[in-house]
Amino acid sequence: MDPKAKPVLVTGATGYVGGRLVPQLLHAGYRVRALGRSVGKLKGRPWGSHPLVELAQGGRSGL
């Protein structure tokens, strides 16, 4: 099985490390599931509409 067939989950995709890791993974041909507190912020990233990216919202709410 091709290891690039399943998405790589990157938590904190709008943060310093995650925001730099996502484009590197995409450039290498990986599918990426980018997790952040705001899908709007994820969509605003240069890679936010890349065909190999799936955006997901998660995080703490109500605390």
PDBQT receptor file of N, H, CA, C and O in Angstrom, charges set to zero:
ATOM      1  N   MET A   1       0.837  -1.183   0.000  1.00  0.00    +0.000 N 
ATOM      2  CA  MET A   1       0.000   0.000   0.000  1.00  0.00    +0.000 C 
ATOM      3  C   MET A   1       0.884   1.250   0.000  1.00  0.00    +0.000 C 
ATOM      4  O   MET A   1       1.892   1.315   0.704  1.00  0.00    +0.000 OA
ATOM      5  N   ASP A   2       0.499   2.205  -0.777  1.00  0.00    +0.000 N 
ATOM      6  H   ASP A   2      -0.319   2.152  -1.349  1.00  0.00    +0.000 HD
ATOM      7  CA  ASP A   2       1.232   3.464  -0.874  1.00  0.00    +0.000 C 
ATOM      8  C   ASP A   2       1.051   4.263   0.419  1.00  0.00    +0.000 C 
ATOM      9  O   ASP A   2      -0.084   4.557   0.793  1.00  0.00    +0.000 OA
ATOM     10  N   PRO A   3       2.138   4.623   1.112  1.00  0.00    +0.000 N 
ATOM     11  CA  PRO A   3       2.006   5.369   2.366  1.00  0.00    +0.000 C 
ATOM     12  C   PRO A   3       1.401   6.760   2.178  1.00  0.00    +0.000 C 
ATOM     13  O   PRO A   3       0.935   7.362   3.145  1.00  0.00    +0.000 OA
ATOM     14  N   LYS A   4       1.403   7.270   0.962  1.00  0.00    +0.000 N 
ATOM     15  H   LYS A   4       1.782   6.781   0.177  1.00  0.00    +0.000 HD
ATOM     16  CA  LYS A   4       0.833   8.591   0.705  1.00  0.00    +0.000 C 
ATOM     17  C   LYS A   4      -0.666   8.522   0.401  1.00  0.00    +0.000 C 
ATOM     18  O   LYS A   4      -1.293   9.556   0.170  1.00  0.00    +0.000 OA
ATOM     19  N   ALA A   5      -1.248   7.318   0.398  1.00  0.00    +0.000 N 
ATOM     20  H   ALA A   5      -0.739   6.478   0.586  1.00  0.00    +0.000 HD
ATOM     21  CA  ALA A   5      -2.661   7.160   0.072  1.00  0.00    +0.000 C 
ATOM     22  C   ALA A   5      -3.562   7.673   1.193  1.00  0.00    +0.000 C 
ATOM     23  O   ALA A   5      -4.635   8.213   0.926  1.00  0.00    +0.000 OA
ATOM     24  N   LYS A   6      -3.132   7.510   2.447  1.00  0.00    +0.000 N 
ATOM     25  H   LYS A   6      -2.259   7.072   2.664  1.00  0.00    +0.000 HD
ATOM     26  CA  LYS A   6      -3.920   7.987   3.576  1.00  0.00    +0.000 C 
ATOM     27  C   LYS A   6      -3.423   9.364   3.978  1.00  0.00    +0.000 C 
ATOM     28  O   LYS A   6      -2.231   9.654   3.877  1.00  0.00    +0.000 OA
ATOM     29  N   PRO A   7      -4.345  10.221   4.440  1.00  0.00    +0.000 N 
ATOM     30  CA  PRO A   7      -3.911  11.575   4.794  1.00  0.00    +0.000 C 
ATOM     31  C   PRO A   7      -3.072  11.612   6.064  1.00  0.00    +0.000 C 
ATOM     32  O   PRO A   7      -3.227  10.788   6.966  1.00  0.00    +0.000 OA
ATOM     33  N   VAL A   8      -2.186  12.588   6.103  1.00  0.00    +0.000 N 
ATOM     34  H   VAL A   8      -2.060  13.258   5.370  1.00  0.00    +0.000 HD
ATOM     35  CA  VAL A   8      -1.388  12.885   7.286  1.00  0.00    +0.000 C 
ATOM     36  C   VAL A   8      -2.156  13.954   8.059  1.00  0.00    +0.000 C 
ATOM     37  O   VAL A   8      -2.516  14.989   7.497  1.00  0.00    +0.000 OA
ATOM     38  N   LEU A   9      -2.409  13.708   9.346  1.00  0.00    +0.000 N 
ATOM     39  H   LEU A   9      -2.117  12.867   9.802  1.00  0.00    +0.000 HD
ATOM     40  CA  LEU A   9      -3.106  14.694  10.174  1.00  0.00    +0.000 C 
ATOM     41  C   LEU A   9      -2.098  15.675  10.751  1.00  0.00    +0.000 C 
ATOM     42  O   LEU A   9      -1.131  15.282  11.404  1.00  0.00    +0.000 OA
ATOM     43  N   VAL A  10      -2.339  16.957  10.500  1.00  0.00    +0.000 N 
ATOM     44  H   VAL A  10      -3.125  17.276   9.970  1.00  0.00    +0.000 HD
ATOM     45  CA  VAL A  10      -1.508  18.005  11.080  1.00  0.00    +0.000 C 
ATOM     46  C   VAL A  10      -2.397  18.824  12.005  1.00  0.00    +0.000 C 
ATOM     47  O   VAL A  10      -3.279  19.552  11.551  1.00  0.00    +0.000 OA
ATOM     48  N   THR A  11      -2.153  18.697  13.318  1.00  0.00    +0.000 N 
ATOM     49  H   THR A  11      -1.436  18.106  13.687  1.00  0.00    +0.000 HD
ATOM     50  CA  THR A  11      -2.904  19.498  14.276  1.00  0.00    +0.000 C 
ATOM     51  C   THR A  11      -2.220  20.847  14.436  1.00  0.00    +0.000 C 
ATOM     52  O   THR A  11      -1.002  20.963  14.298  1.00  0.00    +0.000 OA
ATOM     53  N   GLY A  12      -3.015  21.856  14.728  1.00  0.00    +0.000 N 
ATOM     54  H   GLY A  12      -4.004  21.762  14.840  1.00  0.00    +0.000 HD
ATOM     55  CA  GLY A  12      -2.441  23.199  14.843  1.00  0.00    +0.000 C 
ATOM     56  C   GLY A  12      -1.925  23.719  13.524  1.00  0.00    +0.000 C 
ATOM     57  O   GLY A  12      -0.865  24.343  13.467  1.00  0.00    +0.000 OA
ATOM     58  N   ALA A  13      -2.667  23.466  12.463  1.00  0.00    +0.000 N 
ATOM     59  H   ALA A  13      -3.528  22.959  12.509  1.00  0.00    +0.000 HD
ATOM     60  CA  ALA A  13      -2.208  23.795  11.108  1.00  0.00    +0.000 C 
ATOM     61  C   ALA A  13      -2.086  25.289  10.849  1.00  0.00    +0.000 C 
ATOM     62  O   ALA A  13      -1.443  25.686   9.878  1.00  0.00    +0.000 OA
ATOM     63  N   THR A  14      -2.683  26.126  11.686  1.00  0.00    +0.000 N 
ATOM     64  H   THR A  14      -3.206  25.804  12.475  1.00  0.00    +0.000 HD
ATOM     65  CA  THR A  14      -2.515  27.575  11.511  1.00  0.00    +0.000 C 
ATOM     66  C   THR A  14      -1.414  28.122  12.399  1.00  0.00    +0.000 C 
ATOM     67  O   THR A  14      -1.132  29.320  12.366  1.00  0.00    +0.000 OA
ATOM     68  N   GLY A  15      -0.792  27.270  13.189  1.00  0.00    +0.000 N 
ATOM     69  H   GLY A  15      -1.021  26.297  13.216  1.00  0.00    +0.000 HD
ATOM     70  CA  GLY A  15       0.296  27.698  14.064  1.00  0.00    +0.000 C 
ATOM     71  C   GLY A  15       1.625  27.780  13.335  1.00  0.00    +0.000 C 
ATOM     72  O   GLY A  15       1.708  27.559  12.127  1.00  0.00    +0.000 OA
ATOM     73  N   TYR A  16       2.655  28.101  14.090  1.00  0.00    +0.000 N 
ATOM     74  H   TYR A  16       2.588  28.281  15.072  1.00  0.00    +0.000 HD
ATOM     75  CA  TYR A  16       3.981  28.315  13.500  1.00  0.00    +0.000 C 
ATOM     76  C   TYR A  16       4.520  27.052  12.818  1.00  0.00    +0.000 C 
ATOM     77  O   TYR A  16       4.900  27.101  11.648  1.00  0.00    +0.000 OA
ATOM     78  N   VAL A  17       4.556  25.938  13.526  1.00  0.00    +0.000 N 
ATOM     79  H   VAL A  17       4.248  25.898  14.477  1.00  0.00    +0.000 HD
ATOM     80  CA  VAL A  17       5.113  24.702  12.972  1.00  0.00    +0.000 C 
ATOM     81  C   VAL A  17       4.160  24.088  11.944  1.00  0.00    +0.000 C 
ATOM     82  O   VAL A  17       4.567  23.761  10.830  1.00  0.00    +0.000 OA
ATOM     83  N   GLY A  18       2.885  23.935  12.328  1.00  0.00    +0.000 N 
ATOM     84  H   GLY A  18       2.554  24.201  13.234  1.00  0.00    +0.000 HD
ATOM     85  CA  GLY A  18       1.908  23.314  11.423  1.00  0.00    +0.000 C 
ATOM     86  C   GLY A  18       1.741  24.076  10.122  1.00  0.00    +0.000 C 
ATOM     87  O   GLY A  18       1.601  23.477   9.056  1.00  0.00    +0.000 OA
ATOM     88  N   GLY A  19       1.757  25.396  10.213  1.00  0.00    +0.000 N 
ATOM     89  H   GLY A  19       1.871  25.882  11.079  1.00  0.00    +0.000 HD
ATOM     90  CA  GLY A  19       1.598  26.225   9.018  1.00  0.00    +0.000 C 
ATOM     91  C   GLY A  19       2.739  26.098   8.034  1.00  0.00    +0.000 C 
ATOM     92  O   GLY A  19       2.580  26.403   6.852  1.00  0.00    +0.000 OA
ATOM     93  N   ARG A  20       3.886  25.651   8.511  1.00  0.00    +0.000 N 
ATOM     94  H   ARG A  20       4.014  25.403   9.471  1.00  0.00    +0.000 HD
ATOM     95  CA  ARG A  20       5.042  25.431   7.628  1.00  0.00    +0.000 C 
ATOM     96  C   ARG A  20       5.161  23.973   7.203  1.00  0.00    +0.000 C 
ATOM     97  O   ARG A  20       5.732  23.666   6.156  1.00  0.00    +0.000 OA
ATOM     98  N   LEU A  21       4.618  23.080   8.024  1.00  0.00    +0.000 N 
ATOM     99  H   LEU A  21       4.154  23.330   8.875  1.00  0.00    +0.000 HD
ATOM    100  CA  LEU A  21       4.671  21.657   7.714  1.00  0.00    +0.000 C 
ATOM    101  C   LEU A  21       3.700  21.278   6.597  1.00  0.00    +0.000 C 
ATOM    102  O   LEU A  21       4.046  20.486   5.720  1.00  0.00    +0.000 OA
ATOM    103  N   VAL A  22       2.496  21.834   6.621  1.00  0.00    +0.000 N 
ATOM    104  H   VAL A  22       2.215  22.478   7.332  1.00  0.00    +0.000 HD
ATOM    105  CA  VAL A  22       1.477  21.482   5.622  1.00  0.00    +0.000 C 
ATOM    106  C   VAL A  22       1.980  21.683   4.190  1.00  0.00    +0.000 C 
ATOM    107  O   VAL A  22       1.879  20.748   3.396  1.00  0.00    +0.000 OA
ATOM    108  N   PRO A  23       2.515  22.850   3.813  1.00  0.00    +0.000 N 
ATOM    109  CA  PRO A  23       2.962  23.001   2.426  1.00  0.00    +0.000 C 
ATOM    110  C   PRO A  23       4.112  22.059   2.057  1.00  0.00    +0.000 C 
ATOM    111  O   PRO A  23       4.224  21.644   0.904  1.00  0.00    +0.000 OA
ATOM    112  N   GLN A  24       4.956  21.724   3.018  1.00  0.00    +0.000 N 
ATOM    113  H   GLN A  24       4.865  22.062   3.955  1.00  0.00    +0.000 HD
ATOM    114  CA  GLN A  24       6.051  20.790   2.739  1.00  0.00    +0.000 C 
ATOM    115  C   GLN A  24       5.502  19.393   2.433  1.00  0.00    +0.000 C 
ATOM    116  O   GLN A  24       5.967  18.725   1.510  1.00  0.00    +0.000 OA
ATOM    117  N   LEU A  25       4.516  18.962   3.210  1.00  0.00    +0.000 N 
ATOM    118  H   LEU A  25       4.138  19.505   3.960  1.00  0.00    +0.000 HD
ATOM    119  CA  LEU A  25       3.895  17.657   2.961  1.00  0.00    +0.000 C 
ATOM    120  C   LEU A  25       3.189  17.637   1.612  1.00  0.00    +0.000 C 
ATOM    121  O   LEU A  25       3.288  16.658   0.872  1.00  0.00    +0.000 OA
ATOM    122  N   LEU A  26       2.476  18.716   1.289  1.00  0.00    +0.000 N 
ATOM    123  H   LEU A  26       2.396  19.511   1.890  1.00  0.00    +0.000 HD
ATOM    124  CA  LEU A  26       1.781  18.798   0.000  1.00  0.00    +0.000 C 
ATOM    125  C   LEU A  26       2.771  18.757  -1.155  1.00  0.00    +0.000 C 
ATOM    126  O   LEU A  26       2.537  18.088  -2.162  1.00  0.00    +0.000 OA
ATOM    127  N   HIS A  27       3.859  19.463  -1.006  1.00  0.00    +0.000 N 
ATOM    128  H   HIS A  27       4.049  20.007  -0.188  1.00  0.00    +0.000 HD
ATOM    129  CA  HIS A  27       4.897  19.479  -2.045  1.00  0.00    +0.000 C 
ATOM    130  C   HIS A  27       5.479  18.083  -2.264  1.00  0.00    +0.000 C 
ATOM    131  O   HIS A  27       5.862  17.732  -3.380  1.00  0.00    +0.000 OA
ATOM    132  N   ALA A  28       5.541  17.292  -1.192  1.00  0.00    +0.000 N 
ATOM    133  H   ALA A  28       5.229  17.577  -0.286  1.00  0.00    +0.000 HD
ATOM    134  CA  ALA A  28       6.066  15.925  -1.284  1.00  0.00    +0.000 C 
ATOM    135  C   ALA A  28       5.019  14.938  -1.801  1.00  0.00    +0.000 C 
ATOM    136  O   ALA A  28       5.323  13.760  -1.991  1.00  0.00    +0.000 OA
ATOM    137  N   GLY A  29       3.784  15.408  -2.032  1.00  0.00    +0.000 N 
ATOM    138  H   GLY A  29       3.537  16.365  -1.878  1.00  0.00    +0.000 HD
ATOM    139  CA  GLY A  29       2.751  14.554  -2.605  1.00  0.00    +0.000 C 
ATOM    140  C   GLY A  29       1.832  13.869  -1.610  1.00  0.00    +0.000 C 
ATOM    141  O   GLY A  29       1.055  12.991  -1.986  1.00  0.00    +0.000 OA
ATOM    142  N   TYR A  30       1.910  14.260  -0.340  1.00  0.00    +0.000 N 
ATOM    143  H   TYR A  30       2.541  14.973  -0.034  1.00  0.00    +0.000 HD
ATOM    144  CA  TYR A  30       1.043  13.663   0.674  1.00  0.00    +0.000 C 
ATOM    145  C   TYR A  30      -0.330  14.320   0.677  1.00  0.00    +0.000 C 
ATOM    146  O   TYR A  30      -0.464  15.505   0.371  1.00  0.00    +0.000 OA
ATOM    147  N   ARG A  31      -1.339  13.544   1.023  1.00  0.00    +0.000 N 
ATOM    148  H   ARG A  31      -1.230  12.582   1.271  1.00  0.00    +0.000 HD
ATOM    149  CA  ARG A  31      -2.653  14.097   1.322  1.00  0.00    +0.000 C 
ATOM    150  C   ARG A  31      -2.586  14.574   2.765  1.00  0.00    +0.000 C 
ATOM    151  O   ARG A  31      -1.989  13.909   3.612  1.00  0.00    +0.000 OA
ATOM    152  N   VAL A  32      -3.195  15.720   3.050  1.00  0.00    +0.000 N 
ATOM    153  H   VAL A  32      -3.680  16.260   2.362  1.00  0.00    +0.000 HD
ATOM    154  CA  VAL A  32      -3.092  16.321   4.377  1.00  0.00    +0.000 C 
ATOM    155  C   VAL A  32      -4.480  16.635   4.912  1.00  0.00    +0.000 C 
ATOM    156  O   VAL A  32      -5.311  17.224   4.220  1.00  0.00    +0.000 OA
ATOM    157  N   ARG A  33      -4.718  16.233   6.153  1.00  0.00    +0.000 N 
ATOM    158  H   ARG A  33      -4.043  15.754   6.715  1.00  0.00    +0.000 HD
ATOM    159  CA  ARG A  33      -5.909  16.659   6.880  1.00  0.00    +0.000 C 
ATOM    160  C   ARG A  33      -5.414  17.709   7.871  1.00  0.00    +0.000 C 
ATOM    161  O   ARG A  33      -4.726  17.384   8.838  1.00  0.00    +0.000 OA
ATOM    162  N   ALA A  34      -5.769  18.967   7.622  1.00  0.00    +0.000 N 
ATOM    163  H   ALA A  34      -6.328  19.230   6.836  1.00  0.00    +0.000 HD
ATOM    164  CA  ALA A  34      -5.298  20.085   8.438  1.00  0.00    +0.000 C 
ATOM    165  C   ALA A  34      -6.352  20.419   9.484  1.00  0.00    +0.000 C 
ATOM    166  O   ALA A  34      -7.495  20.732   9.151  1.00  0.00    +0.000 OA
ATOM    167  N   LEU A  35      -5.956  20.351  10.756  1.00  0.00    +0.000 N 
ATOM    168  H   LEU A  35      -5.027  20.097  11.027  1.00  0.00    +0.000 HD
ATOM    169  CA  LEU A  35      -6.864  20.601  11.865  1.00  0.00    +0.000 C 
ATOM    170  C   LEU A  35      -6.518  21.918  12.531  1.00  0.00    +0.000 C 
ATOM    171  O   LEU A  35      -5.362  22.178  12.862  1.00  0.00    +0.000 OA
ATOM    172  N   GLY A  36      -7.531  22.740  12.721  1.00  0.00    +0.000 N 
ATOM    173  H   GLY A  36      -8.470  22.528  12.452  1.00  0.00    +0.000 HD
ATOM    174  CA  GLY A  36      -7.338  24.017  13.396  1.00  0.00    +0.000 C 
ATOM    175  C   GLY A  36      -8.616  24.421  14.105  1.00  0.00    +0.000 C 
ATOM    176  O   GLY A  36      -9.660  23.798  13.913  1.00  0.00    +0.000 OA
ATOM    177  N   ARG A  37      -8.541  25.458  14.921  1.00  0.00    +0.000 N 
ATOM    178  H   ARG A  37      -7.693  25.965  15.077  1.00  0.00    +0.000 HD
ATOM    179  CA  ARG A  37      -9.730  25.919  15.645  1.00  0.00    +0.000 C 
ATOM    180  C   ARG A  37     -10.703  26.649  14.740  1.00  0.00    +0.000 C 
ATOM    181  O   ARG A  37     -11.886  26.752  15.063  1.00  0.00    +0.000 OA
ATOM    182  N   SER A  38     -10.226  27.156  13.614  1.00  0.00    +0.000 N 
ATOM    183  H   SER A  38      -9.265  27.072  13.351  1.00  0.00    +0.000 HD
ATOM    184  CA  SER A  38     -11.080  27.924  12.711  1.00  0.00    +0.000 C 
ATOM    185  C   SER A  38     -10.860  27.481  11.262  1.00  0.00    +0.000 C 
ATOM    186  O   SER A  38      -9.760  27.607  10.724  1.00  0.00    +0.000 OA
ATOM    187  N   VAL A  39     -11.917  26.962  10.643  1.00  0.00    +0.000 N 
ATOM    188  H   VAL A  39     -12.811  26.860  11.081  1.00  0.00    +0.000 HD
ATOM    189  CA  VAL A  39     -11.822  26.573   9.232  1.00  0.00    +0.000 C 
ATOM    190  C   VAL A  39     -11.606  27.810   8.368  1.00  0.00    +0.000 C 
ATOM    191  O   VAL A  39     -10.948  27.741   7.330  1.00  0.00    +0.000 OA
ATOM    192  N   GLY A  40     -12.160  28.938   8.798  1.00  0.00    +0.000 N 
ATOM    193  H   GLY A  40     -12.694  28.993   9.642  1.00  0.00    +0.000 HD
ATOM    194  CA  GLY A  40     -11.957  30.185   8.054  1.00  0.00    +0.000 C 
ATOM    195  C   GLY A  40     -10.488  30.558   7.950  1.00  0.00    +0.000 C 
ATOM    196  O   GLY A  40     -10.020  30.976   6.891  1.00  0.00    +0.000 OA
ATOM    197  N   LYS A  41      -9.757  30.406   9.057  1.00  0.00    +0.000 N 
ATOM    198  H   LYS A  41     -10.136  30.066   9.917  1.00  0.00    +0.000 HD
ATOM    199  CA  LYS A  41      -8.319  30.691   9.029  1.00  0.00    +0.000 C 
ATOM    200  C   LYS A  41      -7.576  29.693   8.150  1.00  0.00    +0.000 C 
ATOM    201  O   LYS A  41      -6.643  30.058   7.436  1.00  0.00    +0.000 OA
ATOM    202  N   LEU A  42      -7.995  28.431   8.207  1.00  0.00    +0.000 N 
ATOM    203  H   LEU A  42      -8.753  28.134   8.788  1.00  0.00    +0.000 HD
ATOM    204  CA  LEU A  42      -7.363  27.417   7.364  1.00  0.00    +0.000 C 
ATOM    205  C   LEU A  42      -7.585  27.727   5.886  1.00  0.00    +0.000 C 
ATOM    206  O   LEU A  42      -6.668  27.599   5.075  1.00  0.00    +0.000 OA
ATOM    207  N   LYS A  43      -8.799  28.134   5.541  1.00  0.00    +0.000 N 
ATOM    208  H   LYS A  43      -9.544  28.239   6.200  1.00  0.00    +0.000 HD
ATOM    209  CA  LYS A  43      -9.112  28.469   4.143  1.00  0.00    +0.000 C 
ATOM    210  C   LYS A  43      -8.300  29.661   3.656  1.00  0.00    +0.000 C 
ATOM    211  O   LYS A  43      -8.016  29.778   2.464  1.00  0.00    +0.000 OA
ATOM    212  N   GLY A  44      -7.923  30.549   4.583  1.00  0.00    +0.000 N 
ATOM    213  H   GLY A  44      -8.154  30.454   5.551  1.00  0.00    +0.000 HD
ATOM    214  CA  GLY A  44      -7.165  31.742   4.221  1.00  0.00    +0.000 C 
ATOM    215  C   GLY A  44      -5.688  31.490   3.967  1.00  0.00    +0.000 C 
ATOM    216  O   GLY A  44      -4.988  32.375   3.475  1.00  0.00    +0.000 OA
ATOM    217  N   ARG A  45      -5.210  30.313   4.290  1.00  0.00    +0.000 N 
ATOM    218  H   ARG A  45      -5.779  29.595   4.690  1.00  0.00    +0.000 HD
ATOM    219  CA  ARG A  45      -3.804  29.982   4.038  1.00  0.00    +0.000 C 
ATOM    220  C   ARG A  45      -3.587  29.760   2.541  1.00  0.00    +0.000 C 
ATOM    221  O   ARG A  45      -4.523  29.373   1.841  1.00  0.00    +0.000 OA
ATOM    222  N   PRO A  46      -2.376  29.996   2.036  1.00  0.00    +0.000 N 
ATOM    223  CA  PRO A  46      -2.118  29.789   0.603  1.00  0.00    +0.000 C 
ATOM    224  C   PRO A  46      -2.423  28.368   0.137  1.00  0.00    +0.000 C 
ATOM    225  O   PRO A  46      -2.767  28.164  -1.027  1.00  0.00    +0.000 OA
ATOM    226  N   TRP A  47      -2.306  27.403   1.010  1.00  0.00    +0.000 N 
ATOM    227  H   TRP A  47      -2.027  27.568   1.956  1.00  0.00    +0.000 HD
ATOM    228  CA  TRP A  47      -2.566  26.005   0.676  1.00  0.00    +0.000 C 
ATOM    229  C   TRP A  47      -4.001  25.588   1.008  1.00  0.00    +0.000 C 
ATOM    230  O   TRP A  47      -4.352  24.423   0.818  1.00  0.00    +0.000 OA
ATOM    231  N   GLY A  48      -4.830  26.497   1.493  1.00  0.00    +0.000 N 
ATOM    232  H   GLY A  48      -4.545  27.443   1.647  1.00  0.00    +0.000 HD
ATOM    233  CA  GLY A  48      -6.175  26.182   1.973  1.00  0.00    +0.000 C 
ATOM    234  C   GLY A  48      -7.115  25.584   0.947  1.00  0.00    +0.000 C 
ATOM    235  O   GLY A  48      -8.072  24.903   1.317  1.00  0.00    +0.000 OA
ATOM    236  N   SER A  49      -6.871  25.817  -0.325  1.00  0.00    +0.000 N 
ATOM    237  H   SER A  49      -6.093  26.370  -0.625  1.00  0.00    +0.000 HD
ATOM    238  CA  SER A  49      -7.735  25.258  -1.369  1.00  0.00    +0.000 C 
ATOM    239  C   SER A  49      -7.006  24.215  -2.223  1.00  0.00    +0.000 C 
ATOM    240  O   SER A  49      -7.479  23.843  -3.296  1.00  0.00    +0.000 OA
ATOM    241  N   HIS A  50      -5.872  23.756  -1.745  1.00  0.00    +0.000 N 
ATOM    242  H   HIS A  50      -5.488  24.059  -0.872  1.00  0.00    +0.000 HD
ATOM    243  CA  HIS A  50      -5.097  22.739  -2.473  1.00  0.00    +0.000 C 
ATOM    244  C   HIS A  50      -5.933  21.471  -2.601  1.00  0.00    +0.000 C 
ATOM    245  O   HIS A  50      -6.620  21.095  -1.651  1.00  0.00    +0.000 OA
ATOM    246  N   PRO A  51      -5.891  20.802  -3.758  1.00  0.00    +0.000 N 
ATOM    247  CA  PRO A  51      -6.730  19.609  -3.953  1.00  0.00    +0.000 C 
ATOM    248  C   PRO A  51      -6.398  18.433  -3.029  1.00  0.00    +0.000 C 
ATOM    249  O   PRO A  51      -7.230  17.542  -2.860  1.00  0.00    +0.000 OA
ATOM    250  N   LEU A  52      -5.213  18.410  -2.431  1.00  0.00    +0.000 N 
ATOM    251  H   LEU A  52      -4.538  19.134  -2.569  1.00  0.00    +0.000 HD
ATOM    252  CA  LEU A  52      -4.856  17.313  -1.531  1.00  0.00    +0.000 C 
ATOM    253  C   LEU A  52      -5.093  17.649  -0.058  1.00  0.00    +0.000 C 
ATOM    254  O   LEU A  52      -4.695  16.884   0.820  1.00  0.00    +0.000 OA
ATOM    255  N   VAL A  53      -5.736  18.784   0.220  1.00  0.00    +0.000 N 
ATOM    256  H   VAL A  53      -6.060  19.405  -0.493  1.00  0.00    +0.000 HD
ATOM    257  CA  VAL A  53      -5.982  19.207   1.600  1.00  0.00    +0.000 C 
ATOM    258  C   VAL A  53      -7.431  19.003   1.983  1.00  0.00    +0.000 C 
ATOM    259  O   VAL A  53      -8.345  19.311   1.218  1.00  0.00    +0.000 OA
ATOM    260  N   GLU A  54      -7.625  18.476   3.183  1.00  0.00    +0.000 N 
ATOM    261  H   GLU A  54      -6.883  18.226   3.805  1.00  0.00    +0.000 HD
ATOM    262  CA  GLU A  54      -8.948  18.386   3.798  1.00  0.00    +0.000 C 
ATOM    263  C   GLU A  54      -8.873  19.235   5.064  1.00  0.00    +0.000 C 
ATOM    264  O   GLU A  54      -7.998  19.018   5.902  1.00  0.00    +0.000 OA
ATOM    265  N   LEU A  55      -9.770  20.186   5.210  1.00  0.00    +0.000 N 
ATOM    266  H   LEU A  55     -10.481  20.363   4.530  1.00  0.00    +0.000 HD
ATOM    267  CA  LEU A  55      -9.762  21.078   6.358  1.00  0.00    +0.000 C 
ATOM    268  C   LEU A  55     -10.723  20.559   7.424  1.00  0.00    +0.000 C 
ATOM    269  O   LEU A  55     -11.826  20.110   7.111  1.00  0.00    +0.000 OA
ATOM    270  N   ALA A  56     -10.298  20.623   8.674  1.00  0.00    +0.000 N 
ATOM    271  H   ALA A  56      -9.402  20.987   8.928  1.00  0.00    +0.000 HD
ATOM    272  CA  ALA A  56     -11.134  20.146   9.777  1.00  0.00    +0.000 C 
ATOM    273  C   ALA A  56     -11.027  21.116  10.947  1.00  0.00    +0.000 C 
ATOM    274  O   ALA A  56      -9.963  21.663  11.236  1.00  0.00    +0.000 OA
ATOM    275  N   GLN A  57     -12.168  21.310  11.613  1.00  0.00    +0.000 N 
ATOM    276  H   GLN A  57     -13.032  20.865  11.378  1.00  0.00    +0.000 HD
ATOM    277  CA  GLN A  57     -12.203  22.190  12.768  1.00  0.00    +0.000 C 
ATOM    278  C   GLN A  57     -12.232  21.361  14.037  1.00  0.00    +0.000 C 
ATOM    279  O   GLN A  57     -12.927  20.348  14.117  1.00  0.00    +0.000 OA
ATOM    280  N   GLY A  58     -11.477  21.798  15.020  1.00  0.00    +0.000 N 
ATOM    281  H   GLY A  58     -10.912  22.621  14.954  1.00  0.00    +0.000 HD
ATOM    282  CA  GLY A  58     -11.462  21.130  16.310  1.00  0.00    +0.000 C 
ATOM    283  C   GLY A  58     -10.913  22.087  17.347  1.00  0.00    +0.000 C 
ATOM    284  O   GLY A  58     -10.391  23.150  17.013  1.00  0.00    +0.000 OA
ATOM    285  N   GLY A  59     -11.028  21.717  18.561  1.00  0.00    +0.000 N 
ATOM    286  H   GLY A  59     -11.452  20.853  18.833  1.00  0.00    +0.000 HD
ATOM    287  CA  GLY A  59     -10.474  22.563  19.613  1.00  0.00    +0.000 C 
ATOM    288  C   GLY A  59     -11.410  22.663  20.781  1.00  0.00    +0.000 C 
ATOM    289  O   GLY A  59     -12.485  22.063  20.803  1.00  0.00    +0.000 OA
ATOM    290  N   ARG A  60     -10.990  23.416  21.731  1.00  0.00    +0.000 N 
ATOM    291  H   ARG A  60     -10.117  23.903  21.713  1.00  0.00    +0.000 HD
ATOM    292  CA  ARG A  60     -11.749  23.575  22.961  1.00  0.00    +0.000 C 
ATOM    293  C   ARG A  60     -12.746  24.706  22.804  1.00  0.00    +0.000 C 
ATOM    294  O   ARG A  60     -12.417  25.774  22.286  1.00  0.00    +0.000 OA
ATOM    295  N   SER A  61     -13.950  24.465  23.250  1.00  0.00    +0.000 N 
ATOM    296  H   SER A  61     -14.217  23.598  23.671  1.00  0.00    +0.000 HD
ATOM    297  CA  SER A  61     -14.962  25.515  23.211  1.00  0.00    +0.000 C 
ATOM    298  C   SER A  61     -15.703  25.538  24.543  1.00  0.00    +0.000 C 
ATOM    299  O   SER A  61     -15.835  24.513  25.212  1.00  0.00    +0.000 OA
ATOM    300  N   GLY A  62     -16.167  26.676  24.903  1.00  0.00    +0.000 N 
ATOM    301  H   GLY A  62     -16.060  27.508  24.360  1.00  0.00    +0.000 HD
ATOM    302  CA  GLY A  62     -16.939  26.818  26.108  1.00  0.00    +0.000 C 
ATOM    303  C   GLY A  62     -16.143  26.746  27.399  1.00  0.00    +0.000 C 
ATOM    304  O   GLY A  62     -16.719  26.596  28.476  1.00  0.00    +0.000 OA
ATOM    305  N   LEU A  63     -14.828  26.851  27.300  1.00  0.00    +0.000 N 
ATOM    306  H   LEU A  63     -14.360  26.973  26.425  1.00  0.00    +0.000 HD
ATOM    307  CA  LEU A  63     -14.015  26.804  28.523  1.00  0.00    +0.000 C 
ATOM    308  C   LEU A  63     -13.547  28.174  28.913  1.00  0.00    +0.000 C 
ATOM    309  O   LEU A  63     -12.851  28.326  29.917  1.00  0.00    +0.000 OA
TER     310      LEU A  63
